[in-house]
Amino acid sequence: MLAEGAFQLPAPTHRAQEQPGQSAYAALTIGMIHWRPSTEPECRMGKPRHTLKTLRAIALEHAGVARPDLASMARELGQVVHQDASALATRFSRLRRHGADLERWMLTQRSKPPVSVMVMAWPPNYCTPVHDHAGLWGLELTLVGALEVQSWSRDPASGDLRALGRDWLGPADGTWFEGDQNHVHRCRNLSGHDMALTLHVYGGELSRYHTYEQVAPTAGWTSRVQQGALAGHLRF
């Protein structure tokens, strides 16, 4: 999906392990793609609107089957973001000046095959509750800023959560999950000063989901049904 003549990006690294002296940000777990900082001159793909349309087209193309190749989708989306981060920051400057709560903006959605593509705006230090995705597959990729993603696996019989690990996502970094009712995670904007922006692609409309809470370290986890409210629709 790269424009003709675009420079070749550095190869993404997979399943990187934290090494002595390495920052926590660079220690990534399974189900991620992380782009190394490029030493090449910046390559712009065009106007911000063109970049956003390219991201939408990639997501819709890969989501044309029931079980898309999420690793390939993340790689192509990450290439675009890696090359044109400044254009995306310009395009979403209005979202970055919004209020103190998480906002979900619909970019596009389709019913057959089902897919929804959203941009989320994260206030400084914002942290979501532990939540699921109603059994949908999903891919989440950072556009601007940096996020921490902590994941668990939920035991369907007992409701207990087993920690799986943490991911640190910078611009163009992505993490994904297959359609699993028992996959849950929590996301946090790592900046105490700046908004973060992320792109989310789900295998359907995430209108209802569950959040999970543990009132004490030895207590069980309780769940509540939540409604996925939208702040609005993004226009090109």
C-alpha positions in Angstrom: 0.0 0.0 0.0 3.1 2.3 -0.1 3.1 5.1 -2.8 5.4 4.4 -5.7 8.9 5.7 -4.9 8.5 5.7 -1.2 11.6 4.6 0.8 11.8 1.1 2.3 11.0 1.2 6.0 13.2 -0.7 8.5 11.8 -4.2 9.1 9.5 -4.4 12.2 10.7 -6.4 15.1 8.6 -9.1 16.7 8.4 -10.5 20.2 11.3 -8.3 21.4 12.5 -9.0 24.9 13.7 -6.4 27.4 17.5 -6.4 27.7 19.7 -4.8 30.3 19.9 -1.0 29.7 16.9 -1.2 27.3 13.9 1.1 28.0 10.6 -0.5 29.0 9.1 1.1 25.9 11.2 -1.1 23.6 10.3 -4.4 25.4 7.4 -5.7 23.4 5.3 -8.9 23.8 3.6 -11.2 21.3 0.9 -9.8 19.1 2.7 -6.5 18.3 4.6 -4.7 15.6 7.1 -2.1 16.6 8.8 0.2 14.1 12.3 1.3 14.8 13.0 5.0 14.5 14.0 5.7 10.9 17.3 7.4 9.9 16.0 8.1 6.4 14.7 11.6 5.4 11.0 12.1 6.1 8.7 10.9 3.3 5.3 12.6 3.1 2.5 10.7 1.4 0.4 13.9 0.8 -2.3 15.9 2.4 -3.6 14.7 5.8 -7.0 13.8 4.3 -5.2 11.5 1.8 -3.4 9.8 4.7 -6.6 9.2 6.6 -8.3 7.8 3.5 -5.3 5.4 3.0 -5.6 4.1 6.6 -9.3 3.5 6.1 -8.8 1.7 2.8 -6.2 -0.6 4.3 -8.4 -1.5 7.2 -11.4 -2.2 4.9 -9.4 -4.2 2.5 -7.9 -6.5 5.2 -11.3 -6.8 6.9 -12.9 -8.2 3.8 -12.8 -11.8 5.2 -14.1 -13.3 8.4 -10.7 -13.9 10.0 -8.3 -11.2 8.6 -4.5 -11.4 8.9 -4.2 -8.9 11.7 -0.4 -8.9 11.6 -0.4 -7.9 7.9 -3.0 -5.2 8.6 -0.9 -3.8 11.5 2.2 -3.8 9.3 0.6 -1.8 6.5 -1.2 0.6 8.8 2.1 1.1 10.7 4.0 1.9 7.4 1.6 4.7 6.6 1.7 6.2 10.1 5.4 5.8 10.3 5.9 7.9 7.1 3.3 10.6 7.7 3.0 11.1 11.5 3.2 14.9 11.2 0.3 15.0 8.7 -1.9 12.9 11.1 -1.0 15.2 14.0 -2.1 18.1 11.9 -5.3 16.4 10.8 -6.3 15.6 14.4 -5.2 18.8 16.1 -8.8 19.6 16.9 -9.3 16.3 18.7 -6.1 16.8 20.7 -7.6 20.0 22.3 -10.8 18.3 23.6 -11.9 17.6 27.1 -10.9 15.4 30.0 -12.6 12.1 29.0 -11.8 9.5 26.4 -13.5 10.2 23.1 -14.4 7.7 20.4 -14.8 9.0 16.8 -16.1 6.8 14.0 -14.1 6.8 10.9 -16.1 4.2 8.9 -18.1 1.1 9.5 -19.5 -1.7 7.3 -22.0 -4.5 8.0 -20.9 -7.2 5.5 -18.3 -8.3 6.5 -18.7 -6.4 9.8 -16.0 -4.0 10.6 -15.7 -0.6 12.4 -12.8 1.8 12.3 -12.5 4.4 15.0 -10.0 7.1 16.2 -9.8 7.5 20.0 -8.5 10.6 21.8 -6.9 10.0 25.1 -6.5 12.8 27.7 -3.2 13.0 29.6 -2.8 10.1 32.2 -6.2 8.7 31.1 -6.6 5.0 32.0 -9.5 2.8 30.9 -11.1 0.2 33.2 -10.2 -3.4 32.5 -12.5 -4.3 29.6 -13.3 -6.9 26.9 -14.4 -6.4 23.3 -17.6 -8.5 23.2 -15.7 -11.4 21.4 -14.7 -9.2 18.4 -11.3 -9.4 16.9 -9.5 -6.1 17.1 -6.4 -4.2 16.2 -5.2 -1.0 18.0 -2.4 1.2 16.7 -1.0 4.5 18.1 -1.2 7.5 15.8 0.2 10.2 18.2 1.7 9.8 21.6 2.3 6.6 23.6 0.1 4.0 25.3 0.6 1.2 27.8 -1.6 -1.9 27.2 -1.9 -4.4 30.0 -3.6 -7.7 29.0 -5.3 -10.6 30.9 -7.0 -13.9 30.1 -10.4 -14.4 31.8 -11.4 -17.8 33.1 -15.0 -18.3 31.9 -15.8 -20.6 34.8 -14.4 -18.7 37.8 -14.2 -15.2 36.3 -10.6 -14.8 37.5 -8.1 -12.9 35.4 -4.6 -14.2 34.6 -2.1 -11.5 33.7 -0.5 -11.9 30.3 1.8 -8.9 30.1 2.2 -5.3 29.1 2.8 -3.6 25.7 4.2 -0.1 25.2 3.0 1.5 22.0 4.5 4.5 20.3 3.5 6.1 17.0 3.0 3.4 14.3 3.1 0.6 16.9 0.2 -1.9 17.0 -1.2 -4.7 19.1 -4.1 -7.0 18.1 -6.3 -9.8 19.4 -8.3 -12.5 17.8 -12.1 -12.9 18.4 -11.9 -14.2 22.0 -14.6 -13.6 24.6 -12.0 -14.0 27.4 -9.4 -11.5 26.2 -9.5 -8.4 28.4 -7.1 -5.4 28.7 -6.6 -2.0 30.1 -5.0 1.0 28.3 -3.3 4.1 29.6 -1.9 7.3 28.0 1.7 7.4 29.2 1.9 11.2 29.0 1.0 13.4 31.9 0.8 16.4 29.6 -0.3 15.5 26.0 -3.2 13.9 24.4 -2.7 10.6 22.6 -4.5 9.4 19.5 -5.1 5.8 18.4 -6.6 3.9 15.5 -9.0 1.0 16.3 -10.2 -1.6 13.9 -12.8 -4.1 15.2 -14.7 -7.0 13.6 -18.0 -5.4 14.1 -19.7 -2.6 16.0 -18.5 -2.4 19.6 -21.7 -1.0 21.0 -21.8 -3.1 24.2 -18.9 -4.6 26.2 -18.0 -5.5 29.8 -15.7 -3.8 32.3 -14.1 -5.7 35.2 -13.2 -4.5 38.7 -11.5 -6.1 41.6 -12.3 -4.3 44.9 -9.5 -5.9 46.9 -6.3 -7.9 45.9 -7.9 -11.2 47.2 -11.4 -10.5 46.0 -13.0 -11.8 42.9 -13.6 -9.8 39.7 -17.0 -8.3 39.1 -18.3 -7.3 35.7 -20.7 -4.6 34.4 -22.2 -4.1 30.9 -21.2 -0.8 29.3 -22.5 1.1 26.2 -19.9 2.2 23.6 -20.8 5.9 23.1 -19.5 7.9 20.2 -18.4 11.5 20.3 -19.2 11.8 16.6 -18.2 10.9 13.1 -15.0 12.0 11.4 -15.4 13.7 8.0 -12.9 13.8 5.1 
